[in-house]
Amino acid sequence: MTKNLLLVEDEPLAQARIKSIVLKHFQEWNLAEPIQSVRELNEALEKQEEFDLILCDVHLADGLSFSGFQGKEIHVPVIFITAYDQYALQSFEHNCIDYLLKPIQEDRLVKAFEKVEKFSSSKRSIPFPKEFFNEFLSRYTQKNYKKRFLSRSGNRLCFIPSESVAYFYAEEGVTFLIESGSSHKHIVDHSLNELEKELLDPNKFYRINRSVIINLDNLVEMRPYINGRLVVSLNVKSEESLIVAREKVSEFKSWINQ
């Protein structure tokens, strides 16, 4: 059955990822040109009757997409895309068709779309209480990721911007930061768990195994490795092989394609 899908997403990689999944599994669907800002979302919602489904990232370049929904009666199923916030997830479970976590995985997006089709065929009303967006915006805080790291190398202290990090690795209880380009090594006072769970943007950094977190922007290539694993190359000199653990290979490929 033909559906008109409105995609609200400002990241080109995510746009391309979603488009490829729609073309593969839902060829009869019409995908409108993606909109990328709260302002454009406001305009699109004025003619929401033209769409059968909205797939919407929570965070856009000019703010939270929820601002565009505020004060409007929403008559279209919505799937939200988010990378963070437990409160957000709890709210989504009760107030929208579905939600997706970044990086977007193909099978998860397909299941969300199939859920929409079942929902549409049941002709139920759209589950958006009027107070939902106001309540969410009043309690939701955007997570701020670490912009720079204070590091030490011998007696020297310096700041390394997050975008200049090629990868982190841990060895004998010490966490090291490797700078992109120069390959300089620095010690940082954070565990890999802290970096992964609290400090690093999950759209840019990925923990490929127990000891290494890499920056996507520095990824050059990946090759098959023994036992179903992958070995990756970054734009730095590395003393150790950077191996994607076998149990992470599928998720890692999805993360790259986000």
C-alpha positions in Angstrom: 0.0 0.0 0.0 1.4 3.4 -1.0 2.3 5.8 1.8 3.7 9.3 1.8 6.6 9.5 4.2 7.9 12.8 5.7 11.5 12.5 6.8 12.7 15.1 9.3 16.5 14.7 9.6 19.4 17.0 9.2 22.3 14.5 9.0 23.1 13.5 5.3 24.4 10.1 6.3 21.2 9.3 8.3 19.1 10.6 5.4 20.9 8.3 3.0 20.6 5.4 5.3 16.9 5.8 5.7 16.3 6.3 2.0 18.2 3.1 1.1 16.1 1.1 3.6 12.8 2.5 2.3 13.8 1.8 -1.3 14.8 -1.8 -0.4 11.7 -2.8 1.7 8.9 -0.3 0.8 9.4 0.5 -2.9 5.8 1.6 -3.2 6.2 4.4 -0.6 6.8 8.0 -1.6 9.6 9.7 0.3 9.3 13.5 0.3 12.4 15.6 0.2 13.8 15.6 3.8 13.3 18.7 5.9 16.2 19.7 8.2 15.0 22.4 10.6 12.3 23.2 13.1 11.2 26.0 10.9 10.7 23.7 7.9 8.9 21.2 10.2 6.5 23.9 11.3 5.6 24.6 7.7 5.2 20.9 6.8 2.9 20.3 9.7 0.5 23.0 8.4 -0.2 20.5 5.6 0.2 17.2 7.5 -2.8 15.7 5.8 -0.5 15.2 2.8 1.5 12.6 4.7 0.7 9.1 6.1 3.8 8.9 8.4 6.4 11.2 9.9 9.9 9.9 10.7 11.4 12.6 12.9 14.8 13.1 14.6 14.5 14.8 18.0 17.6 17.0 17.5 17.8 19.3 14.5 20.3 22.0 13.7 18.1 24.8 15.1 16.7 23.0 18.1 14.4 20.2 19.3 11.9 19.1 16.7 9.3 18.9 19.5 9.1 22.7 19.3 7.6 22.3 15.8 4.9 20.0 17.2 4.0 22.3 20.1 0.4 23.6 20.1 -0.7 21.5 17.1 -3.2 18.7 16.7 -1.2 15.8 15.3 -3.2 13.5 13.1 -0.3 11.5 11.6 1.6 8.6 13.1 5.1 9.6 14.2 8.3 7.6 14.7 11.0 9.5 16.6 14.7 9.1 16.2 16.9 9.8 19.2 20.4 9.0 20.5 19.8 9.8 24.1 17.9 10.4 27.3 16.1 7.7 29.3 13.1 10.1 30.0 12.7 10.4 26.3 12.5 6.7 25.8 10.0 6.3 28.6 7.8 9.0 27.1 8.0 7.6 23.6 6.8 4.2 24.8 3.4 5.7 25.6 3.0 8.6 23.3 4.1 7.7 19.8 4.0 4.9 17.3 7.6 4.0 17.9 11.1 5.4 18.5 14.5 4.5 17.1 17.9 4.8 18.6 20.9 6.0 16.6 22.8 4.4 14.9 19.7 3.3 13.0 19.6 -0.4 12.3 17.9 -1.7 9.3 15.8 -4.5 10.9 14.7 -2.1 13.7 13.5 0.6 11.2 11.6 -2.1 9.1 9.8 -3.3 12.2 8.8 0.3 13.1 7.4 0.8 9.6 5.5 -2.5 9.8 4.1 -1.4 13.1 2.8 1.8 11.4 1.1 -0.3 8.7 -0.7 -2.4 11.4 -1.6 0.8 13.3 -3.1 2.4 10.2 -5.1 -0.6 9.3 -6.7 -0.7 12.7 -7.9 2.9 12.2 -7.1 3.9 15.8 -6.7 7.5 16.8 -3.3 9.0 17.1 -2.0 8.7 20.7 -0.8 12.3 21.2 -2.3 14.0 24.3 -2.1 17.8 23.9 0.1 18.2 26.9 2.8 15.7 25.7 5.1 18.1 23.9 4.9 20.9 26.5 5.6 18.4 29.3 8.5 16.8 27.4 10.1 20.2 26.5 9.8 21.3 30.2 11.7 18.3 31.4 14.0 17.3 28.6 17.6 18.5 28.6 19.8 17.9 25.6 22.9 15.9 26.5 26.1 17.9 26.1 29.1 15.8 25.1 32.7 16.6 26.0 34.2 19.1 23.7 37.8 18.8 24.8 40.0 16.6 26.9 42.7 17.7 29.4 45.6 15.4 28.9 49.1 14.9 30.2 52.2 13.8 28.4 55.1 13.7 30.8 55.0 17.0 32.7 53.0 18.7 30.0 49.3 19.5 30.2 47.2 20.3 27.1 43.7 20.4 25.7 42.7 18.1 22.9 39.5 18.9 21.0 37.2 15.9 20.7 37.2 16.2 16.9 41.0 15.8 17.0 40.8 12.4 18.7 41.5 9.4 16.4 40.8 6.8 19.0 41.1 6.0 22.7 42.5 2.7 24.1 43.0 1.3 27.5 46.0 -0.7 28.7 46.8 -1.9 32.3 44.1 0.4 33.8 45.3 3.6 31.9 43.4 5.3 29.1 45.3 6.8 26.2 44.1 9.3 23.6 45.7 9.2 20.2 45.5 12.4 18.2 44.5 12.3 14.5 47.2 13.3 12.0 50.1 13.6 14.5 49.5 10.2 16.2 50.6 11.8 19.5 49.6 9.8 22.6 48.1 11.4 25.7 46.9 10.0 29.0 43.3 11.0 30.0 41.6 10.6 33.4 38.5 8.8 32.2 37.8 5.1 31.8 36.5 3.7 28.5 33.2 3.0 30.2 32.9 6.7 31.2 33.8 7.8 27.7 31.4 5.5 26.0 28.4 6.0 28.3 28.7 9.6 29.3 31.2 11.8 27.5 31.3 10.9 23.8 28.8 11.5 21.0 27.6 8.0 20.0 27.1 9.3 16.4 30.9 9.9 16.1 32.6 7.5 18.5 32.2 3.7 18.6 33.7 1.1 21.0 34.9 -1.6 18.6 36.1 -3.9 21.4 36.7 -3.9 25.2 39.9 -1.8 24.8 39.3 0.6 21.9 36.9 3.4 21.0 37.4 5.0 17.5 36.3 8.2 15.9 34.3 7.7 12.7 35.8 10.8 11.1 39.2 9.1 11.2 38.2 5.8 9.7 40.0 5.1 6.4 39.1 1.5 5.6 38.1 -1.9 7.2 39.0 -5.4 6.1 38.0 -8.9 7.0 40.0 -10.5 9.8 40.2 -13.9 11.3 37.2 -15.5 13.1 34.6 -13.2 11.5 36.2 -10.0 12.9 37.2 -6.8 11.1 40.4 -4.9 11.2 40.1 -1.1 10.7 42.6 1.5 9.6 42.5 5.1 10.8 44.5 8.1 9.5 47.1 7.7 12.3 50.0 5.4 13.0 48.9 2.7 15.4 51.1 0.5 17.5 48.3 -2.0 17.9 45.9 -3.6 15.5 42.4 -2.1 15.7 40.1 -5.1 15.7 36.3 -5.0 15.7 35.1 -7.8 18.0 33.0 -10.5 16.3 29.9 -9.8 18.3 30.1 -6.1 17.3 30.6 -6.5 13.6 27.0 -6.3 12.5 26.2 -3.3 14.8 29.4 -1.6 13.7 28.5 -1.8 10.0 25.1 -0.4 10.8 26.8 2.4 12.8 29.0 3.3 9.8 26.0 3.4 7.5 23.9 5.7 9.8 
